[in-house]
Amino acid sequence: MNERIPDGEDGDGRGRTLAVDCGGGGIKASVLDAAGTMHAQPVRTATHYPLPPSRLVNTITSLAEQLPPADRATVGMPGMLRHGVVIHTPHYITRSGPRTRVLPELELHWSGFDMKSALEEALGVPVLVLNDAEVHGAGAITGAGLEMIVTLGTGLGNAVFDGGVLAPHVELSQGPVKWGLTYDDYIGEHERLRLGDAMWSRRVRAIVEALRPMYWWDRLYLGGGNSRRITPQALSRLGDDVVIVPNSAGIIGGVRAWDLRIR
């Protein structure tokens, strides 16, 4: 059965939404109206490590205080989340950020943490917490056919929508690719810097071609901060069913995510 994510307290969707995009390297936020128009320039801060849940809640609260008031909030963060509860988050359990040592005490603090309830208490408004790629996808999809988004940034994010309905999340970033590497390892920012954009773009193309027979999407969106770094040569070979979307989809999706249906 399909379940619709409910509107905020105002019940008519006309209130303002605080949209927060939490990444491995930075956290940014803005306030938007029901049409997705920003009512303030986005504010941003670096993601500081180590990052226990309380520190992320305080960071989001601090960003919200720099922006106009909002009636509800949407927060996208990396990892596996269910109903606003963190099952696993790959970056935030590390000592100094992605690819550094995992701290067992942080892993314990994050596992099962009710991010939705903590933020609702801190912000005083209804809060929707989703995987960050799901929020990006909400800002990009048309609602027709099988649509998938892959975000390219610190690592790799993904989400799938069927007729506008959000499918259960699969943490593709942690799947093995080759040489014992995960998708995060293989296509993340550290590899782009090491390889250069041209060679990295070839890897993006290889991943698209590997995923295509697994999902048979009607349209694939490539988003995230590094999607703009895919070379024109690689883009020309990705196919007409692949579309680049701006990184701003992660903020605009904060409004549209409240109208998503979930399976």
DRENRO-373737 format. One record per atom (N, C-alpha, C, CB): residue in one letter; y negated, x negated, z negated. Coordinates in pm, whole numbers, plus 50000, padded with zeros to 5 digits. Glycine has a CB too. Layout:
<dovos>
AYXZ ...
</dovos>
This chain:
<dovos>
M501204991550000 M500005000050000 M498764991350000 M499995009549878 N497764995450076 N496514988050079 N495644991949961 N495764990450211 E495014982149902 E494094984449791 E492734979449831 E494584977449660 R491704987449807 R490354983449843 R489674977249723 R489534995549895 I489084965649745 I488324959349638 I487124968049609 I487894944749676 P486904972149484 P485864981849453 P484464976149467 P486044987049316 D483504985249488 D482094981449489 D481664977449350 D481224993049542 G480454971849343 G479894968149215 G479464980249135 G478724958749234 E478814977949023 E478454988748932 E477574999248995 E477754983048813 D476764995149094 D475865004849154 D476615015049239 D474834997749237 G477865011549282 G478725021149347 G478365024449490 G478725033449271 D477225019949540 D476865023449677 D476695011049765 D475585031749678 G476974999349710 G476924987049789 G475514982549824 G477684988949914 R474474988849767 R473114985449806 R472514974649718 R472244997649803 G473234970749611 G472694960749520 G472784946749579 G473414961249388 R472184937349511 R472204923449555 R473444916349501 R470934916149511 T473934906949579 T475144899549544 T474834884849527 T476234901549651 L475224879249414 L475204864849395 L476474859249459 L475094861049242 A476324850849560 A477464844949628 A477524830149594 A477364847049782 V478674825849543 V478854811949500 V480044805949573 V479044811049345 D479814794649638 D480844787549713 D481144774549640 D480404784949863 C482324773849578 C482704762149498 C483614753049581 C483404766449367 G483174740949606 G483964731449683 G484354719449600 G483194726949805 G485104710449664 G485514698549593 G484384688649572 G486614691949667 G483364689149660 G482264679749650 G480944685849606 G482064673149779 G480804699049623 G479554705649587 G479744720449561 G478524703549695 I478804726249490 I478814740649458 I477464746149498 I479114743249304 K477444756649580 K476174762349622 K476194777449603 K475874758849769 A474994783049590 A474884797349562 A473604802949621 A474924799849411 S473624815849650 S472434822949693 S472594837549655 S472184821349846 V471534845249673 V471564859749647 V471264866849778 V470544863849536 L472104876549812 L471994883649939 L471924898649917 L473164880250030 D471314905750015 D471324920250008 D472564925550078 D470044926050071 A472664938850090 A473864944950146 A474084941350291 A473784959850132 A473024937350362 A473144933650503 A473504918850520 A471844936650576 G473594911550410 G473914897350417 G472704888450434 G474844894950527 T471504894050415 T470284886150426 T470004879050294 T469084895150466 M469764866150301 M469484858550180 M468114862050125 M469574843550207 H468034863749995 H466774866549928 H466234854249856 H466934877949830 A466884843149877 A466414830349823 A467134819249896 A466654829349668 Q466494807849907 Q467154796249964 Q468334792249876 Q466154784449980 P469454788449935 P470604784549853 P470254772949760 P471784780549943 V470834773249642 V470714762149548 V472074755249541 V470254767149405 R472034742349519 R473264734549527 R473304723949418 R473414727949664 T474504720649374 T474704709449284 T476004702649319 T474694714149136 A476104689949289 A477364682749311 A478434688149215 A477174667349292 T479674687349256 T480784690949168 T481054679149078 T482064694849250 H480824680948948 H480974670048853 H482364670248789 H479884670948744 Y482954658548780 Y484284657048724 Y484234648348600 Y485254651048828 P485204650148512 P486244660448509 P485634674348490 P487254657548397 L486364684548539 L485804697948548 L486714708348482 L485574701748695 P486624709648350 P487374720348286 P486764733948321 P487404718448132 P487484744848300 P486964758048336 P485604761148276 P487934768648292 S485384757448152 S484114760548086 S482944753748157 S484144756347939 R483174741848209 R482094734648278 R481744741348410 R482494720048302 L482764746448482 L482484753448606 L481754766548579 L483784756048684 V482164773648476 V481464786048439 V480014783048407 V482164792948319 N479764772548331 N478384768848295 N477584764648418 N478384757648192 T478224757748512 T477544753448635 T477124765448717 T478454744248718 I478024775148732 I477714787248809 I476594795148740 I478974796048825 T476654795948609 T475604803048533 T474254796248553 T475964803548384 S474254782848551 S473014775448570 S472424777848709 S473254760448549 L473274778248812 L472794781148948 L472234795248955 L473934779349049 A472914804748891 A472454818748893 A471084820048829 A473454827748820 E470814812148729 E469524812848660 E468374808048747 E469574804648532 Q468674800648854 Q467654795648945 Q467374805349060 Q468074782249002 L468094816749061 L468014826249171 L467554839949122 L469374827449240 P467154848849214 P466764862349174 P467954869649109 P466254870349295 P467674879949029 P468764887448966 P469664893949070 P468194898248872 A470934895549035 A471914901949123 A472674912549045 A472894891349183 D473244922149119 D473994933149058 D475494930249047 D473784945849136 R475934920249120 R477344916349117 R477444902149171 R478234926249201 A478624896049159 A478784882249203 A480134880449271 A478644872349085 T480144871749373 T481374867749439 T481494852649428 T481414872349588 V482634847949382 V482854833549367 V484104829749446 V483004829649216 G483944820149537 G485074814549609 G485364800649558 G484814814249761 M486614797849526 M486974784649475 M488324780349532 M487014784649319 P488584767449538 P489834762749598 P491034765749509 P489754747849626 G492154768549575 G493384770249500 G494004783949515 G493144767549358 M495054786149439 M495774798849438 M495244807349323 M497304796549424 L494684819049360 L494154828349261 L494774842049283 L492614829149268 R495034849249175 R495534862849185 R494734871549088 R497064863549155 H494054881449146 H493274890949066 H492284883848974 H494204899948983 G491684873149025 G490664865948949 G491204855948850 G489844875548876 V492534854348846 V493174844848755 V493634832648834 V494384851348680 V493334820648783 V493694808348852 V495174805248827 V492804796548804 I495944804648934 I497334800448924 I497424785248936 I498194807349033 H496694779849033 H496654765349050 H495414761849132 H497954760049121 T494734751249093 T493594746349171 T493764731249189 T492234749749101 P493804726349313 P494204712349335 P493164701949298 P494564710549477 H491884704849320 H490844694749299 H490364694249154 H489664697449390 Y490254705749092 Y489584706448962 Y490434701848846 Y489144720548937 I491674698148873 I492554693048766 I492594677648767 I493984698748780 T491744671548850 T491764657048863 T490684650448777 T491584652949008 R490854637548757 R489924630148671 R488554628448735 R490504616548639 S488524624848866 S487244621848931 S487084628649065 S487114606948950 G487864639049092 G487754646049218 G488984644049305 G486534641649291 P488964649649425 P490114649149515 P490684635049531 P489734654549650 R492034634349528 R492784621949548 R492714612449429 R492274614949670 T492204617149316 T492264609049194 T493344614849102 T490864608649121 R493554608248992 R494674611648904 R494544625648845 R494774601448792 V495654632948845 V495694646148781 V495774644248630 V496904654448834 L494924651548558 L494934651148412 L495754662848360 L493484651648355 P496864660148290 P497734670948243 P496994681248157 P498874665248165 E496034676548076 E495324685947990 E494454695448073 E494454678347890 L493874690448183 L493094699148271 L494004708948344 L492294690748372 E495154704148388 E496114712948455 E496504724348362 E497384704948498 L496664721348235 L497014731548136 L495864741348116 L497384725048002 H494634736248108 H493464744948088 H493254754548206 H492204736548067 W493474749548328 W493214757748445 W494324767948473 W493024748848565 S495554764348443 S496684773148474 S496604786148395 S498014766048446 G496444797448466 G496354810348400 G494974813848348 G497324810948289 F493964805648383 F492614808448333 F492034820748403 F491694796248354 D491534830248326 D490964842648379 D489504840248415 D491084854348276 M489294835148538 M487944831548583 M487074843948596 M488004824148716 K487644854748641 K486884867148659 K486284871848526 K487784878148719 S487104872548423 S486624877348293 S485604867748233 S487794879148195 A485844854648247 A484914844748191 A483554845748257 A485484830548207 L483534847648389 L482264848448460 L481564861848436 L482474846448609 E482324872448424 E481694885448393 E481014885048257 E482734896748397 E481624878048163 E481004876748030 E479754867948038 E482004870747929 A479814857248116 A478694847848126 A477534853548206 A479154834848189 L477834860848315 L476784865648405 L476324879948373 L477284865048548 G477184887548308 G476814901348272 G476844911048388 G475464901448213 V477594907748496 V477724916648612 V479184916448657 V476764912148730 P479614926248737 P480974925748792 P481134913648883 P481294938748869 V482294907348876 V482544895148951 V483844896249028 V482574882948856 L483814891649153 L484984890549237 L485274875749258 L484784898049374 V486474871349223 V486854857349239 V488014856549338 V487234850849102 L487804849049446 L488804847449551 L488944832749588 L488434855949674 N489994829649661 N490074816549724 N488884814849816 N491414814949801 D488334802649823 D487114800649901 D487294803550050 D486624786549883 A488464800650105 A488684803650247 A488744818750271 A489984797050296 E489204826350173 E489224840850187 E487804846350195 E489974847250069 V486904840550116 V485504844750122 V484894840650256 V484704838650004 H485184828550301 H484694824150433 H485184833650541 H485164809650464 G486454837350534 G487024846450632 G486354859950632 G488484848050608 A486024864950513 A485344877850503 A484014877650576 A485124881550356 G483384865950582 G482114864650651 G482234862450799 G481334853650592 A483474861350851 A483674857950992 A484444868451071 A484384844951002 I485374875451006 I486304883851082 I485624896251141 I487454888150993 T486264901551245 T485794913951307 T486554926051254 T485944913151459 G487734923651195 G488554934651145 G489524940051248 G487684945751097 A489654933351362 A490564937751468 A491654927351491 A489794940351599 G492904931651487 G494024922851514 G494324913251400 G493754915151638 L495164903351432 L495544893151334 L494544881651345 L497024888151359 E493774879951240 E492744869551237 E493054859651125 E491324875751218 M492904846951157 M493144836351060 M491934827251054 M494424828351094 I491634822150936 I490584812050924 I491174799650861 I489384817450840 V490774788250913 V491094775250856 V489774768250828 V492024766550951 T489544764550704 T488304757750668 T488564742850653 T487704763650537 L487634734950703 L487754720450703 L486614714650621 L487734714750848 G486954708350511 G485934702450424 G486554691250344 G485324713150330 T486454692150212 T487124682250127 T488604681750160 T486904685549978 G489174693450182 G490564694650225 G490644705650330 G491504697750105 L491754712950328 L491964723850423 L492164736750346 L493174721050515 G491464747350389 G491654760550331 G492134770150438 G490364765750266 N492664781550397 N493174791050496 N493244805150437 N494554786850545 A493144814950526 A493324828950489 A493704836650614 A492044834850424 V494434847650596 V494904855850707 V494514870350681 V496444854550725 F494044877150787 F493634891150780 F494314898750893 F492074892550788 D494864910250863 D495514918650964 D494794932050969 D497044920650933 G494054934451078 G493264946651086 G492224947650976 G494164958651082 G491684936150935 G490694935850829 G491284936050689 G489774947350843 V492594936750678 V493264936750548 V493654922450511 V494514945950550 L493254918050393 L493534904450347 L495004903350308 L492624900550229 A495714893950371 A497124891750341 A497264883350213 A497834884650459 P498414884050145 P498624875450028 P498414860750064 P500044877549971 H497824853649972 H497424839850000 H498624830450005 H496444834949896 V498614821550102 V499554810550112 V498754797650105 V500414811250244 E499074788950011 E498304776649992 E498784766050091 E498424771449846 L498384767950216 L498804759150325 L498394744650299 L498204763850457 S497304742750228 S496794729150204 S497814720150136 S495544729850119 Q498734726150060 Q499704718249985 Q501024716550060 Q499964724749850 G501114722150182 G502324720650263 G502434706650321 G502344730850375 P503664701650341 P503854688250397 P503594687950548 P505274683250369 V502994677150595 V502734675350738 V503634664350791 V501244672050763 K503354651750752 K504174640350793 K503864628650701 K503914636450942 W504734619050700 W504574607050616 W504384610450468 W503384598850665 G504904621850427 G504754625950288 G503384631350254 G505044614550199 L502524633450357 L501164638450336 L501134653650341 L500214632550441 T500244659450261 T499964673750270 T498854675950373 T499554679550131 Y498604688550407 Y497494691650497 Y496174686550439 Y497414706850524 D495994687950307 D494784682750243 D494644667750269 D494804685550092 D495764660550253 D495734646050274 D495464642550420 D497054639850229 Y496064650050509 Y496094646550651 Y494784649450723 Y497204654150719 I494074659850678 I492904664550754 I491634664850669 I493164678350811 G491724660250543 G490594660850452 G489464651250488 G491044658050313 E488384652350414 E487184644550441 E487434629550436 E486104648250344 H488284625150344 H488554610850333 H489184605350461 H489474608050214 E490034613350526 E490654608950651 E489664609450767 E491884617550683 R488764619150766 R487744619550871 R486874606950865 R486864632250858 L486514603150743 L485684591150727 L486454578550768 L485204589850582 R487734578250740 R488544566550774 R488794565450923 R489874566950699 L489084576850988 L489484576851128 L488314577451225 L490394588351153 G487214583851183 G486134587051275 G486364600851335 G486024576351386 D485284606951385 D485374620851430 D486334622851547 D484004625651470 A486394613351639 A487234615251759 A488714615951722 A487004603851858 M489204606251646 M490614606251608 M490934617751513 M490994592851543 W490004620351421 W490184631651329 W490264644851406 W489034632151225 S489434646451507 S489444658651587 S490784660751657 S488324658351690 R491424649851695 R492764650951755 R493754656551653 R493244637151806 R493584652551529 R494444657951424 R494194672951406 R494214650551291 V492934677051413 V492624691251402 V493324698951514 V491084693651407 R493224693751634 R493884700351747 R495394700951726 R493564692851879 A495994690151676 A497444689851653 A497844700451549 A497884675851606 I497014702151447 I497324712051344 I497204726251401 I496374710351223 V496184728651481 V496034741751545 V497274744951629 V494754742251633 E497714735351707 E498874737651793 E500154739351713 E499024726151893 A500234732951596 A501414734551511 A501434748151442 A501454723451405 L500244753251407 L500174766051337 L500304777951432 L498874767051262 R499914776151557 R499894787351651 R501224794751660 R499504782251788 P502374787851680 P503634795251689 P504124800751556 P504684786451747 M503474796851445 M503834802151314 M503114815351287 M503514791951205 Y501894816751337 Y501074828451304 Y500804837651424 Y499764823851247 W500774832251545 W500464840151665 W499244849051641 W501674848851705 W498184842951598 W496934850151571 W496334855851699 W495934840851502 D495524866151684 D494694870751795 D493434862151803 D494324885651778 R492984857651686 R491824848651684 R491924839551562 R490494856751683 L491634826851586 L491574817151478 L490134812451464 L492524805151505 Y489624812651341 Y488294807751312 Y488424794151242 Y487494817851224 L487634784551286 L487554771651218 L486194770951150 L487754759751319 G486204770051019 G484964769850942 G484944758250845 G484784783050867 G484034759050749 G483864748050656 G482884737750709 G485194741550626 G482424729150622 G481384719650658 G481744709950769 G481004711950540 N483044706950785 N483444697050886 N483804703151021 N484604689150836 S483794716451032 S484134722451162 S483124718151270 S484154737851151 R481894715451230 R480874711351327 R481094697051375 R479484712551265 R482024689851313 R482284675951351 R483414674651454 R482624667751228 I484034685851489 I485064685451592 I484394681851725 I485834699051603 T484924672151794 T484294667351916 T484374677752028 T484934654351962 P483404677652120 P483444686952233 P484744685852314 P482264684452325 Q485274673852326 Q486524671952401 Q487674679452335 Q486854656952413 A487764678452203 A488824685352131 A488604700452135 A488894680551985 L487344704552122 L487044718952125 L487464725252257 L485544721352102 S487244718152366 S487534723652497 S489024725952517 S487014714552606 R489854719652434 R491294720652449 R491934729752345 R491914707052441 L491144735652258 L491694743852152 L492104757752200 L490704745152039 G491494762552308 G491844775752360 G490764786052331 G493144780252302 D490764796652411 D489744807152398 D489934815552273 D489774816052520 D491094814552209 D491354822452088 D490914815251961 D492824825752080 V490254803751977 V489774795951862 V488244795751863 V490344781451865 V487644799551752 V486194800851742 V485684792751623 V485774815751729 I484624785251643 I483964778051534 I482964787351467 I483254765151586 V482994788051334 V482034796351261 V481224787451168 V482764807551180 P479954790851145 P479104782451060 P479544782650915 P477654786951070 N479184771950845 N479544771050704 N478884781950620 N479164757450650 S477804787950673 S477124798650600 S478004811050582 S475854802650674 A479124811750655 A480054823050637 A480564823750495 A481234821850734 G480634812250428 G481094812050289 G480144818950194 G481304797950245 I478864819650230 I477884826850149 I477814841450193 I476494820150159 I477704843750323 I477624857550375 I478874865450338 I477424857450528 G480004858650338 G481254865250299 G481234870450157 G482394855850315 G480324865250076 G480224870049939 G479874884749931 G479194862149864 V479134889850029 V478814904150035 V479974911950095 V477524906550119 R480464907350209 R481504914750281 R482824914950205 R481704908750418 A483054905350118 A484324904750045 A484544917149958 A484374892349958 W483474923549917 W483624935549832 W484174947449910 W482274939249770 D484104946850042 D484654957650124 D486034954550180 D483714960750238 L486574942850143 L487894939250191 L488954948450131 L488194924650158 R489974950850212 R491204956850158 R492214945650140 R491764968150252 I493014946450036 I494004936250008 I495394942350012 I493734929549871 R496314934350062 R497694939350073 R498494935349952 R498374934150200 
</dovos>
